[in-house]
Amino acid sequence: MVAAPDEVWGERVVAVIEPVAGQEPTEEEIRAFCRPRLAGYKCPRQVMILPELPRNTVGKVLKRQLRELVRDDIDNALTPS
């Protein structure tokens, strides 16, 4: 999970998911999974499903790149086509 800018709250939670092979969870299924396990303010407002998370050579998730992906996705959604 990473933070994305939010006009009202300053930041909002975005879940970035790499699904297990053979499974295709929906955004609503992910939110429903989180609701009973997390406080309301920690539940993701947005869900991004990626085929593969960016990782370094050791296999750790590159959170800086995830934040950039989320920001780019938000910028693209706000830009009129």
PDB file as gemmi writes it, atoms N, CA and C in Angstrom:
CRYST1    1.000    1.000    1.000  90.00  90.00  90.00 P 1                      
ATOM      1  N   MET A   1       0.841  -1.161   0.000  1.00  0.00           N  
ATOM      2  CA  MET A   1       0.000   0.000   0.000  1.00  0.00           C  
ATOM      3  C   MET A   1       0.892   1.231   0.000  1.00  0.00           C  
ATOM      4  N   VAL A   2       0.454   2.220  -0.753  1.00  0.00           N  
ATOM      5  CA  VAL A   2       1.181   3.476  -0.834  1.00  0.00           C  
ATOM      6  C   VAL A   2       0.172   4.615  -0.686  1.00  0.00           C  
ATOM      7  N   ALA A   3       0.690   5.808  -0.460  1.00  0.00           N  
ATOM      8  CA  ALA A   3      -0.162   6.987  -0.320  1.00  0.00           C  
ATOM      9  C   ALA A   3      -0.216   7.747  -1.631  1.00  0.00           C  
ATOM     10  N   ALA A   4      -1.378   8.308  -1.920  1.00  0.00           N  
ATOM     11  CA  ALA A   4      -1.567   9.159  -3.095  1.00  0.00           C  
ATOM     12  C   ALA A   4      -2.109  10.493  -2.604  1.00  0.00           C  
ATOM     13  N   PRO A   5      -1.831  11.563  -3.319  1.00  0.00           N  
ATOM     14  CA  PRO A   5      -2.348  12.861  -2.892  1.00  0.00           C  
ATOM     15  C   PRO A   5      -3.881  12.887  -2.917  1.00  0.00           C  
ATOM     16  N   ASP A   6      -4.452  13.576  -1.942  1.00  0.00           N  
ATOM     17  CA  ASP A   6      -5.896  13.722  -1.848  1.00  0.00           C  
ATOM     18  C   ASP A   6      -6.209  15.172  -1.520  1.00  0.00           C  
ATOM     19  N   GLU A   7      -7.147  15.769  -2.236  1.00  0.00           N  
ATOM     20  CA  GLU A   7      -7.459  17.177  -2.037  1.00  0.00           C  
ATOM     21  C   GLU A   7      -8.058  17.459  -0.665  1.00  0.00           C  
ATOM     22  N   VAL A   8      -8.857  16.548  -0.136  1.00  0.00           N  
ATOM     23  CA  VAL A   8      -9.534  16.772   1.140  1.00  0.00           C  
ATOM     24  C   VAL A   8      -8.659  16.374   2.324  1.00  0.00           C  
ATOM     25  N   TRP A   9      -8.098  15.158   2.292  1.00  0.00           N  
ATOM     26  CA  TRP A   9      -7.393  14.610   3.444  1.00  0.00           C  
ATOM     27  C   TRP A   9      -5.875  14.759   3.367  1.00  0.00           C  
ATOM     28  N   GLY A  10      -5.359  15.187   2.241  1.00  0.00           N  
ATOM     29  CA  GLY A  10      -3.913  15.300   2.088  1.00  0.00           C  
ATOM     30  C   GLY A  10      -3.328  14.072   1.420  1.00  0.00           C  
ATOM     31  N   GLU A  11      -3.698  12.894   1.931  1.00  0.00           N  
ATOM     32  CA  GLU A  11      -3.257  11.622   1.350  1.00  0.00           C  
ATOM     33  C   GLU A  11      -4.374  10.600   1.473  1.00  0.00           C  
ATOM     34  N   ARG A  12      -4.358   9.621   0.562  1.00  0.00           N  
ATOM     35  CA  ARG A  12      -5.298   8.507   0.646  1.00  0.00           C  
ATOM     36  C   ARG A  12      -4.533   7.215   0.372  1.00  0.00           C  
ATOM     37  N   VAL A  13      -5.073   6.122   0.858  1.00  0.00           N  
ATOM     38  CA  VAL A  13      -4.422   4.823   0.727  1.00  0.00           C  
ATOM     39  C   VAL A  13      -4.754   4.206  -0.631  1.00  0.00           C  
ATOM     40  N   VAL A  14      -3.701   3.722  -1.303  1.00  0.00           N  
ATOM     41  CA  VAL A  14      -3.863   3.009  -2.572  1.00  0.00           C  
ATOM     42  C   VAL A  14      -3.221   1.638  -2.410  1.00  0.00           C  
ATOM     43  N   ALA A  15      -3.987   0.596  -2.659  1.00  0.00           N  
ATOM     44  CA  ALA A  15      -3.450  -0.763  -2.621  1.00  0.00           C  
ATOM     45  C   ALA A  15      -2.957  -1.111  -4.022  1.00  0.00           C  
ATOM     46  N   VAL A  16      -1.725  -1.571  -4.113  1.00  0.00           N  
ATOM     47  CA  VAL A  16      -1.160  -2.011  -5.390  1.00  0.00           C  
ATOM     48  C   VAL A  16      -0.961  -3.517  -5.275  1.00  0.00           C  
ATOM     49  N   ILE A  17      -1.635  -4.258  -6.125  1.00  0.00           N  
ATOM     50  CA  ILE A  17      -1.720  -5.716  -6.008  1.00  0.00           C  
ATOM     51  C   ILE A  17      -1.088  -6.400  -7.212  1.00  0.00           C  
ATOM     52  N   GLU A  18      -0.318  -7.449  -6.925  1.00  0.00           N  
ATOM     53  CA  GLU A  18       0.160  -8.373  -7.955  1.00  0.00           C  
ATOM     54  C   GLU A  18      -0.546  -9.697  -7.687  1.00  0.00           C  
ATOM     55  N   PRO A  19      -1.560 -10.047  -8.480  1.00  0.00           N  
ATOM     56  CA  PRO A  19      -2.327 -11.249  -8.181  1.00  0.00           C  
ATOM     57  C   PRO A  19      -1.506 -12.526  -8.348  1.00  0.00           C  
ATOM     58  N   VAL A  20      -1.882 -13.521  -7.586  1.00  0.00           N  
ATOM     59  CA  VAL A  20      -1.287 -14.846  -7.699  1.00  0.00           C  
ATOM     60  C   VAL A  20      -1.720 -15.430  -9.037  1.00  0.00           C  
ATOM     61  N   ALA A  21      -0.845 -16.194  -9.659  1.00  0.00           N  
ATOM     62  CA  ALA A  21      -1.163 -16.793 -10.961  1.00  0.00           C  
ATOM     63  C   ALA A  21      -2.478 -17.569 -10.889  1.00  0.00           C  
ATOM     64  N   GLY A  22      -3.350 -17.316 -11.851  1.00  0.00           N  
ATOM     65  CA  GLY A  22      -4.616 -18.020 -11.909  1.00  0.00           C  
ATOM     66  C   GLY A  22      -5.738 -17.365 -11.133  1.00  0.00           C  
ATOM     67  N   GLN A  23      -5.464 -16.294 -10.411  1.00  0.00           N  
ATOM     68  CA  GLN A  23      -6.493 -15.598  -9.649  1.00  0.00           C  
ATOM     69  C   GLN A  23      -6.592 -14.159 -10.133  1.00  0.00           C  
ATOM     70  N   GLU A  24      -7.791 -13.667 -10.280  1.00  0.00           N  
ATOM     71  CA  GLU A  24      -8.039 -12.301 -10.725  1.00  0.00           C  
ATOM     72  C   GLU A  24      -8.998 -11.617  -9.757  1.00  0.00           C  
ATOM     73  N   PRO A  25      -8.501 -11.121  -8.620  1.00  0.00           N  
ATOM     74  CA  PRO A  25      -9.405 -10.460  -7.675  1.00  0.00           C  
ATOM     75  C   PRO A  25      -9.897  -9.127  -8.239  1.00  0.00           C  
ATOM     76  N   THR A  26     -11.103  -8.745  -7.863  1.00  0.00           N  
ATOM     77  CA  THR A  26     -11.640  -7.455  -8.273  1.00  0.00           C  
ATOM     78  C   THR A  26     -11.308  -6.426  -7.197  1.00  0.00           C  
ATOM     79  N   GLU A  27     -11.470  -5.160  -7.545  1.00  0.00           N  
ATOM     80  CA  GLU A  27     -11.214  -4.096  -6.569  1.00  0.00           C  
ATOM     81  C   GLU A  27     -12.139  -4.248  -5.366  1.00  0.00           C  
ATOM     82  N   GLU A  28     -13.397  -4.568  -5.610  1.00  0.00           N  
ATOM     83  CA  GLU A  28     -14.350  -4.709  -4.512  1.00  0.00           C  
ATOM     84  C   GLU A  28     -13.994  -5.889  -3.607  1.00  0.00           C  
ATOM     85  N   GLU A  29     -13.517  -6.990  -4.159  1.00  0.00           N  
ATOM     86  CA  GLU A  29     -13.094  -8.137  -3.339  1.00  0.00           C  
ATOM     87  C   GLU A  29     -11.928  -7.750  -2.437  1.00  0.00           C  
ATOM     88  N   ILE A  30     -11.017  -6.959  -2.949  1.00  0.00           N  
ATOM     89  CA  ILE A  30      -9.861  -6.533  -2.149  1.00  0.00           C  
ATOM     90  C   ILE A  30     -10.318  -5.613  -1.023  1.00  0.00           C  
ATOM     91  N   ARG A  31     -11.214  -4.668  -1.351  1.00  0.00           N  
ATOM     92  CA  ARG A  31     -11.738  -3.778  -0.304  1.00  0.00           C  
ATOM     93  C   ARG A  31     -12.510  -4.566   0.749  1.00  0.00           C  
ATOM     94  N   ALA A  32     -13.326  -5.539   0.323  1.00  0.00           N  
ATOM     95  CA  ALA A  32     -14.097  -6.357   1.259  1.00  0.00           C  
ATOM     96  C   ALA A  32     -13.169  -7.172   2.158  1.00  0.00           C  
ATOM     97  N   PHE A  33     -12.042  -7.622   1.629  1.00  0.00           N  
ATOM     98  CA  PHE A  33     -11.068  -8.353   2.430  1.00  0.00           C  
ATOM     99  C   PHE A  33     -10.447  -7.435   3.497  1.00  0.00           C  
ATOM    100  N   CYS A  34     -10.191  -6.191   3.126  1.00  0.00           N  
ATOM    101  CA  CYS A  34      -9.523  -5.249   4.036  1.00  0.00           C  
ATOM    102  C   CYS A  34     -10.437  -4.707   5.129  1.00  0.00           C  
ATOM    103  N   ARG A  35     -11.725  -4.490   4.828  1.00  0.00           N  
ATOM    104  CA  ARG A  35     -12.643  -3.826   5.770  1.00  0.00           C  
ATOM    105  C   ARG A  35     -12.645  -4.421   7.174  1.00  0.00           C  
ATOM    106  N   PRO A  36     -12.816  -5.735   7.349  1.00  0.00           N  
ATOM    107  CA  PRO A  36     -12.855  -6.253   8.730  1.00  0.00           C  
ATOM    108  C   PRO A  36     -11.470  -6.354   9.377  1.00  0.00           C  
ATOM    109  N   ARG A  37     -10.412  -6.196   8.602  1.00  0.00           N  
ATOM    110  CA  ARG A  37      -9.057  -6.385   9.122  1.00  0.00           C  
ATOM    111  C   ARG A  37      -8.323  -5.081   9.409  1.00  0.00           C  
ATOM    112  N   LEU A  38      -8.799  -3.966   8.854  1.00  0.00           N  
ATOM    113  CA  LEU A  38      -8.109  -2.689   8.985  1.00  0.00           C  
ATOM    114  C   LEU A  38      -9.059  -1.617   9.496  1.00  0.00           C  
ATOM    115  N   ALA A  39      -8.484  -0.616  10.151  1.00  0.00           N  
ATOM    116  CA  ALA A  39      -9.280   0.544  10.549  1.00  0.00           C  
ATOM    117  C   ALA A  39      -9.782   1.234   9.281  1.00  0.00           C  
ATOM    118  N   GLY A  40     -10.900   1.929   9.377  1.00  0.00           N  
ATOM    119  CA  GLY A  40     -11.515   2.565   8.223  1.00  0.00           C  
ATOM    120  C   GLY A  40     -10.585   3.468   7.446  1.00  0.00           C  
ATOM    121  N   TYR A  41      -9.777   4.252   8.144  1.00  0.00           N  
ATOM    122  CA  TYR A  41      -8.880   5.183   7.454  1.00  0.00           C  
ATOM    123  C   TYR A  41      -7.706   4.470   6.779  1.00  0.00           C  
ATOM    124  N   LYS A  42      -7.474   3.213   7.107  1.00  0.00           N  
ATOM    125  CA  LYS A  42      -6.391   2.451   6.489  1.00  0.00           C  
ATOM    126  C   LYS A  42      -6.860   1.624   5.287  1.00  0.00           C  
ATOM    127  N   CYS A  43      -8.163   1.494   5.100  1.00  0.00           N  
ATOM    128  CA  CYS A  43      -8.685   0.735   3.967  1.00  0.00           C  
ATOM    129  C   CYS A  43      -8.412   1.492   2.679  1.00  0.00           C  
ATOM    130  N   PRO A  44      -8.017   0.788   1.640  1.00  0.00           N  
ATOM    131  CA  PRO A  44      -7.685   1.475   0.380  1.00  0.00           C  
ATOM    132  C   PRO A  44      -8.899   2.105  -0.273  1.00  0.00           C  
ATOM    133  N   ARG A  45      -8.713   3.333  -0.739  1.00  0.00           N  
ATOM    134  CA  ARG A  45      -9.753   4.037  -1.491  1.00  0.00           C  
ATOM    135  C   ARG A  45      -9.626   3.704  -2.978  1.00  0.00           C  
ATOM    136  N   GLN A  46      -8.432   3.316  -3.367  1.00  0.00           N  
ATOM    137  CA  GLN A  46      -8.152   2.985  -4.762  1.00  0.00           C  
ATOM    138  C   GLN A  46      -7.349   1.693  -4.784  1.00  0.00           C  
ATOM    139  N   VAL A  47      -7.573   0.883  -5.805  1.00  0.00           N  
ATOM    140  CA  VAL A  47      -6.838  -0.374  -5.956  1.00  0.00           C  
ATOM    141  C   VAL A  47      -6.266  -0.417  -7.370  1.00  0.00           C  
ATOM    142  N   MET A  48      -4.973  -0.677  -7.462  1.00  0.00           N  
ATOM    143  CA  MET A  48      -4.317  -0.876  -8.761  1.00  0.00           C  
ATOM    144  C   MET A  48      -3.866  -2.327  -8.832  1.00  0.00           C  
ATOM    145  N   ILE A  49      -4.224  -3.010  -9.887  1.00  0.00           N  
ATOM    146  CA  ILE A  49      -3.801  -4.399 -10.080  1.00  0.00           C  
ATOM    147  C   ILE A  49      -2.782  -4.406 -11.207  1.00  0.00           C  
ATOM    148  N   LEU A  50      -1.558  -4.783 -10.871  1.00  0.00           N  
ATOM    149  CA  LEU A  50      -0.470  -4.821 -11.842  1.00  0.00           C  
ATOM    150  C   LEU A  50      -0.081  -6.264 -12.129  1.00  0.00           C  
ATOM    151  N   PRO A  51       0.356  -6.554 -13.349  1.00  0.00           N  
ATOM    152  CA  PRO A  51       0.791  -7.921 -13.656  1.00  0.00           C  
ATOM    153  C   PRO A  51       2.033  -8.305 -12.862  1.00  0.00           C  
ATOM    154  N   GLU A  52       2.865  -7.309 -12.542  1.00  0.00           N  
ATOM    155  CA  GLU A  52       4.095  -7.575 -11.788  1.00  0.00           C  
ATOM    156  C   GLU A  52       4.519  -6.300 -11.070  1.00  0.00           C  
ATOM    157  N   LEU A  53       4.857  -6.427  -9.776  1.00  0.00           N  
ATOM    158  CA  LEU A  53       5.340  -5.279  -9.019  1.00  0.00           C  
ATOM    159  C   LEU A  53       6.805  -5.019  -9.365  1.00  0.00           C  
ATOM    160  N   PRO A  54       7.226  -3.751  -9.368  1.00  0.00           N  
ATOM    161  CA  PRO A  54       8.643  -3.467  -9.632  1.00  0.00           C  
ATOM    162  C   PRO A  54       9.500  -3.951  -8.462  1.00  0.00           C  
ATOM    163  N   ARG A  55      10.535  -4.700  -8.785  1.00  0.00           N  
ATOM    164  CA  ARG A  55      11.414  -5.270  -7.752  1.00  0.00           C  
ATOM    165  C   ARG A  55      12.867  -5.017  -8.112  1.00  0.00           C  
ATOM    166  N   ASN A  56      13.723  -5.011  -7.060  1.00  0.00           N  
ATOM    167  CA  ASN A  56      15.160  -4.896  -7.309  1.00  0.00           C  
ATOM    168  C   ASN A  56      15.728  -6.293  -7.554  1.00  0.00           C  
ATOM    169  N   THR A  57      17.029  -6.386  -7.720  1.00  0.00           N  
ATOM    170  CA  THR A  57      17.667  -7.671  -8.046  1.00  0.00           C  
ATOM    171  C   THR A  57      17.544  -8.695  -6.919  1.00  0.00           C  
ATOM    172  N   VAL A  58      17.343  -8.229  -5.689  1.00  0.00           N  
ATOM    173  CA  VAL A  58      17.202  -9.133  -4.551  1.00  0.00           C  
ATOM    174  C   VAL A  58      15.750  -9.609  -4.406  1.00  0.00           C  
ATOM    175  N   GLY A  59      14.815  -8.903  -5.041  1.00  0.00           N  
ATOM    176  CA  GLY A  59      13.415  -9.292  -4.981  1.00  0.00           C  
ATOM    177  C   GLY A  59      12.554  -8.381  -4.121  1.00  0.00           C  
ATOM    178  N   LYS A  60      13.135  -7.325  -3.539  1.00  0.00           N  
ATOM    179  CA  LYS A  60      12.355  -6.401  -2.721  1.00  0.00           C  
ATOM    180  C   LYS A  60      11.538  -5.473  -3.619  1.00  0.00           C  
ATOM    181  N   VAL A  61      10.338  -5.144  -3.154  1.00  0.00           N  
ATOM    182  CA  VAL A  61       9.465  -4.242  -3.905  1.00  0.00           C  
ATOM    183  C   VAL A  61      10.035  -2.829  -3.833  1.00  0.00           C  
ATOM    184  N   LEU A  62      10.082  -2.180  -4.977  1.00  0.00           N  
ATOM    185  CA  LEU A  62      10.593  -0.814  -5.068  1.00  0.00           C  
ATOM    186  C   LEU A  62       9.439   0.161  -4.842  1.00  0.00           C  
ATOM    187  N   LYS A  63       9.291   0.605  -3.594  1.00  0.00           N  
ATOM    188  CA  LYS A  63       8.151   1.439  -3.223  1.00  0.00           C  
ATOM    189  C   LYS A  63       8.184   2.799  -3.898  1.00  0.00           C  
ATOM    190  N   ARG A  64       9.355   3.335  -4.135  1.00  0.00           N  
ATOM    191  CA  ARG A  64       9.450   4.632  -4.812  1.00  0.00           C  
ATOM    192  C   ARG A  64       8.830   4.537  -6.208  1.00  0.00           C  
ATOM    193  N   GLN A  65       9.127   3.455  -6.917  1.00  0.00           N  
ATOM    194  CA  GLN A  65       8.549   3.266  -8.250  1.00  0.00           C  
ATOM    195  C   GLN A  65       7.033   3.040  -8.179  1.00  0.00           C  
ATOM    196  N   LEU A  66       6.569   2.364  -7.117  1.00  0.00           N  
ATOM    197  CA  LEU A  66       5.126   2.181  -6.937  1.00  0.00           C  
ATOM    198  C   LEU A  66       4.441   3.534  -6.772  1.00  0.00           C  
ATOM    199  N   ARG A  67       5.033   4.405  -5.946  1.00  0.00           N  
ATOM    200  CA  ARG A  67       4.457   5.739  -5.751  1.00  0.00           C  
ATOM    201  C   ARG A  67       4.395   6.502  -7.068  1.00  0.00           C  
ATOM    202  N   GLU A  68       5.451   6.389  -7.874  1.00  0.00           N  
ATOM    203  CA  GLU A  68       5.466   7.064  -9.178  1.00  0.00           C  
ATOM    204  C   GLU A  68       4.372   6.503 -10.093  1.00  0.00           C  
ATOM    205  N   LEU A  69       4.191   5.187 -10.094  1.00  0.00           N  
ATOM    206  CA  LEU A  69       3.135   4.571 -10.899  1.00  0.00           C  
ATOM    207  C   LEU A  69       1.755   5.079 -10.487  1.00  0.00           C  
ATOM    208  N   VAL A  70       1.537   5.177  -9.183  1.00  0.00           N  
ATOM    209  CA  VAL A  70       0.249   5.659  -8.667  1.00  0.00           C  
ATOM    210  C   VAL A  70       0.048   7.109  -9.070  1.00  0.00           C  
ATOM    211  N   ARG A  71       1.080   7.946  -8.897  1.00  0.00           N  
ATOM    212  CA  ARG A  71       0.964   9.359  -9.279  1.00  0.00           C  
ATOM    213  C   ARG A  71       0.695   9.501 -10.775  1.00  0.00           C  
ATOM    214  N   ASP A  72       1.400   8.717 -11.595  1.00  0.00           N  
ATOM    215  CA  ASP A  72       1.189   8.767 -13.045  1.00  0.00           C  
ATOM    216  C   ASP A  72      -0.238   8.353 -13.407  1.00  0.00           C  
ATOM    217  N   ASP A  73      -0.740   7.311 -12.739  1.00  0.00           N  
ATOM    218  CA  ASP A  73      -2.096   6.841 -12.991  1.00  0.00           C  
ATOM    219  C   ASP A  73      -3.113   7.925 -12.642  1.00  0.00           C  
ATOM    220  N   ILE A  74      -2.899   8.609 -11.531  1.00  0.00           N  
ATOM    221  CA  ILE A  74      -3.810   9.678 -11.122  1.00  0.00           C  
ATOM    222  C   ILE A  74      -3.717  10.845 -12.102  1.00  0.00           C  
ATOM    223  N   ASP A  75      -2.501  11.203 -12.497  1.00  0.00           N  
ATOM    224  CA  ASP A  75      -2.319  12.300 -13.448  1.00  0.00           C  
ATOM    225  C   ASP A  75      -2.997  11.990 -14.781  1.00  0.00           C  
ATOM    226  N   ASN A  76      -2.872  10.749 -15.250  1.00  0.00           N  
ATOM    227  CA  ASN A  76      -3.497  10.350 -16.509  1.00  0.00           C  
ATOM    228  C   ASN A  76      -5.026  10.375 -16.408  1.00  0.00           C  
ATOM    229  N   ALA A  77      -5.551  10.017 -15.232  1.00  0.00           N  
ATOM    230  CA  ALA A  77      -6.990  10.017 -15.048  1.00  0.00           C  
ATOM    231  C   ALA A  77      -7.542  11.447 -15.018  1.00  0.00           C  
ATOM    232  N   LEU A  78      -6.744  12.395 -14.510  1.00  0.00           N  
ATOM    233  CA  LEU A  78      -7.199  13.778 -14.415  1.00  0.00           C  
ATOM    234  C   LEU A  78      -7.009  14.566 -15.708  1.00  0.00           C  
ATOM    235  N   THR A  79      -6.115  14.092 -16.576  1.00  0.00           N  
ATOM    236  CA  THR A  79      -5.839  14.795 -17.819  1.00  0.00           C  
ATOM    237  C   THR A  79      -6.924  14.464 -18.841  1.00  0.00           C  
ATOM    238  N   PRO A  80      -7.612  15.496 -19.351  1.00  0.00           N  
ATOM    239  CA  PRO A  80      -8.635  15.212 -20.372  1.00  0.00           C  
ATOM    240  C   PRO A  80      -7.989  14.739 -21.665  1.00  0.00           C  
ATOM    241  N   SER A  81      -8.641  13.790 -22.341  1.00  0.00           N  
ATOM    242  CA  SER A  81      -8.065  13.265 -23.585  1.00  0.00           C  
ATOM    243  C   SER A  81      -8.665  13.905 -24.801  1.00  0.00           C  
TER     244      SER A  81                                                      
END                                                                             
